[in-house]
Amino acid sequence: MERKLHFLESFSAKGTDGSPYKVLVYEHMARDESVADGIDHWESTGELEYRLGGGERVEVHKDGSMRVARSGVQLHRAEAEHTLH
């Protein structure tokens, strides 16, 4: 079965080391071989993959907490900035 990644979103996060991070979210897609019309058809596998902008893998736990796999740095999604008018 052929698979590919489909970019979903990116967001800013702050690490427990005080550094800012950019997290990229991808969805795993699998080729749908049941349709033979000459056009590529892809379906979501339901699996998401989180990575930093530099490619390092981010582990996301059931409680929503995030950790950079290699360094162990905990990540917290940055709050949206509010602009006062």
Long-range contacts (C-beta under 8 A, 24 or more apart in sequence): 1-30, 1-31, 1-33, 2-30, 2-31, 3-28, 3-29, 3-30, 3-31, 3-45, 4-28, 4-29, 4-31, 4-42, 5-29, 5-49, 6-42, 6-44, 8-48, 10-53, 11-77, 11-78, 12-77, 12-78, 13-66, 13-75, 13-76, 13-77, 13-78, 14-75, 14-76, 14-78, 15-68, 15-73, 15-74, 15-75, 15-76, 16-73, 16-74, 16-75, 16-76, 17-71, 17-73, 19-73, 20-78, 21-52, 21-53, 21-68, 21-75, 22-52, 22-53, 23-50, 23-51, 23-52, 23-53, 23-58, 23-66, 23-75, 23-77, 24-50, 24-51, 24-52, 24-53, 25-49, 25-50, 26-50, 26-51
